[in-house]
Amino acid sequence: MLRLFFSDTVEAHALLREAVRLAWGWEGLPRLEREAWGKPRFPARPDHHFNLSHSGPYALCALGDMPVGADVERVRPRRSFLPRKALSPEEFDWFQALGGRWEDFYTLWTLKEARVKCQGSGLDRPPREIAVPLLSPGGIGTLGGLTFAAYAGPGWRAALCSPGGAALLEDFPLS
């Protein structure tokens, strides 16, 4: 089971504290440690997985009983060459077919970030080599044994990634 928590007013670690209280009944956070590529974990509780992301005023926290990756990004214009550099040819064609909007770029970017965060690998290769399903916000898909979900709201995009066909949305209180 995975649970996802979102806020546009609380910083990421405060959101994590509240999420573990609500989901797991914990008062306070156990000691945090980082794996080789920076993925955070609770070393004393290896069966409890989580991931955090923040961008501008937005924070996203995913909790589960399996590895999970989550990413949220505030939508904002970037340098015009970025989509061609960061997206595979197939992804770039999809992006262009939708009109080349930054919102669609960030949907793909958050899926890529969620994948590498789930796998704990970080951006260890060029982003265009990180394969993700072509999803619109609200979509769920699988690729390479991973399940992905894409989300959106005014001014932000987010994604979640976890192994297998996990039930991705046990709780996702986005507004």
Residue pairs with C-beta under 8 A, 6 or more apart in sequence:
1 64
1 65
1 166
1 167
1 170
2 62
2 63
2 64
2 66
2 68
2 160
2 162
2 166
2 167
2 168
2 169
2 170
3 19
3 23
3 62
3 63
3 64
3 170
3 171
3 172
4 60
4 61
4 62
4 63
4 70
4 160
4 168
4 169
4 171
4 172
5 15
5 18
5 19
5 22
5 60
5 61
5 62
5 63
5 171
5 172
5 173
6 58
6 59
6 60
6 61
6 72
6 158
6 172
6 173
6 174
6 175
7 15
7 58
7 59
8 57
8 58
8 59
8 156
9 57
10 18
10 59
11 54
11 59
12 52
12 53
12 54
12 59
12 60
12 61
13 29
13 52
14 59
15 52
15 59
15 60
15 61
16 29
16 50
16 52
16 61
17 28
17 29
19 50
19 61
19 63
20 26
20 29
20 48
20 50
20 63
21 27
23 63
23 171
24 48
24 63
29 42
30 42
30 44
30 45
31 42
31 43
31 44
32 40
32 41
32 42
33 40
33 41
33 42
33 43
34 40
34 41
35 41
35 120
36 120
37 120
37 121
37 122
37 124
38 122
39 51
39 117
39 120
39 122
40 50
40 51
40 52
41 49
41 50
42 48
42 50
47 65
48 63
48 65
49 63
49 64
49 65
49 66
49 67
49 68
50 61
50 62
50 63
50 64
50 68
51 61
51 62
51 68
51 69
51 70
51 117
51 118
52 59
52 60
52 61
52 70
53 59
53 60
53 70
53 71
53 72
53 113
53 117
53 158
54 60
54 72
55 72
55 73
55 74
55 156
56 74
56 156
57 74
58 72
58 73
58 74
58 156
58 158
59 72
60 70
60 71
60 72
60 158
61 70
62 68
62 69
62 70
62 160
62 162
64 162
64 166
66 162
66 163
66 164
66 166
67 118
67 119
67 120
67 162
67 163
68 118
68 160
68 161
68 162
69 113
69 114
69 115
69 116
69 117
69 118
69 119
69 160
69 161
69 162
70 114
70 117
70 158
70 159
70 160
70 161
71 109
71 110
71 111
71 113
71 114
71 117
71 158
71 159
72 110
72 156
72 157
72 158
73 106
73 109
73 110
73 113
73 156
73 157
73 158
74 155
74 156
75 102
75 103
75 106
75 155
75 156
75 157
76 102
77 102
78 102
78 105
82 105
83 92
83 95
83 100
83 105
84 92
85 127
85 128
86 105
86 108
86 109
86 112
86 127
86 128
87 95
87 105
87 108
87 127
87 128
88 128
88 129
88 131
90 134
91 108
91 128
91 132
91 134
94 104
94 108
94 134
95 104
95 105
95 108
98 104
103 152
103 157
106 156
106 157
107 135
107 136
107 137
107 150
107 152
107 157
107 159
108 132
108 134
109 127
109 157
110 150
110 157
110 158
110 159
111 132
111 133
111 135
111 148
111 150
111 159
111 161
112 127
112 130
112 132
113 159
114 148
114 159
114 160
114 161
115 130
115 131
115 132
115 146
115 148
115 161
116 122
116 123
116 124
116 130
117 161
118 146
118 161
118 162
118 163
123 130
131 143
131 144
132 143
132 148
133 139
133 141
133 142
133 143
133 148
134 141
135 141
135 148
135 149
135 150
136 150
137 150
137 151
137 152
137 157
138 150
138 151
138 152
139 149
139 150
140 147
140 148
140 149
140 150
140 168
141 147
141 148
142 148
142 165
145 163
145 164
146 161
146 162
146 163
146 164
147 161
147 162
147 163
147 164
147 165
147 166
147 168
148 159
148 160
148 161
149 159
149 160
149 161
149 168
149 169
150 157
150 158
150 159
151 157
151 158
151 159
151 160
151 172
151 174
152 158
153 174
153 175
160 168
162 168
